[in-house]
C-alpha cells in the first residue's frame, strides 16, 4: 500500500515538474501562476519526502527485528 502511495507522489511530482518546465520553456510571463504552481510542487515534494521517511523508518524497524 505504501509503495503505491509513494509511486503516486513521485508521478504527481514529475508531472508537475514537467508542466512547470514546459511553461518556462515557452516563455510564460504569468508569474503569479508560476508561483502558485511552484507552491504546489513544493507541497508535493514535502509529502513525498514524508512518505519516504516513513518507509525508511519502517525498513529500519523491520531490519532490527530480524537481526
N, C-alpha and C positions, 0 to 999 in steps of 0.2 A: 504493500500500500504506500509506504513512504517513498519507495523508489519511483512510483508513478507520479507522486506529487512533485518530487524533485525534477523529474523529466518535464513535467508541465511548466514548472517555474523557468527552467532553462529554455524551453521552447518559446515561452512568452517573452523572456528576456531577449533572446536572439531576434524574434520578430520585431520587438520594439526598437532594438538597436538598428536593425536593417532599415526600418522605416525612417528613423532619425537620420541615418547616413544618406539615404536616398533624398530626403528633403534638403539636407545640407549641400549635397552634390548638385541638386537642381537650382541652388541659389535662392532658396526660400528666404524671404525677408520678414516673415511673420515671427518676430522674436518672442512675442507673448505665447504663441502656440508652441514654439520650440522649448520655452522654459517649462510649460506645463507638461510636455512630453518627457522632458528631462527629469522632472519631479517624479513622474510615473515610473520611469526607468529606474531611478534610484530606489523607489519603493519596491519594485520587483527584485532588485539586487539584494536589498535588505532581507526580504522574505526568503529568497533562495539561500542566502548565507545562513539564516537561522535554521532552515531545514537541513542544510548540510552539517551545521554544528550539531544538530540533534542526532543525525546519523552517525557522525564521528563519535559522539559520546556513547551511543548505543553499541557501536562496534567495540569501543574500548571496554565497555562494561561486559560484553559477551566474551571478549578475549580474556578478561580477567577471571571469569568463571571457569574457563577451560584450562587455565594454566595451573 
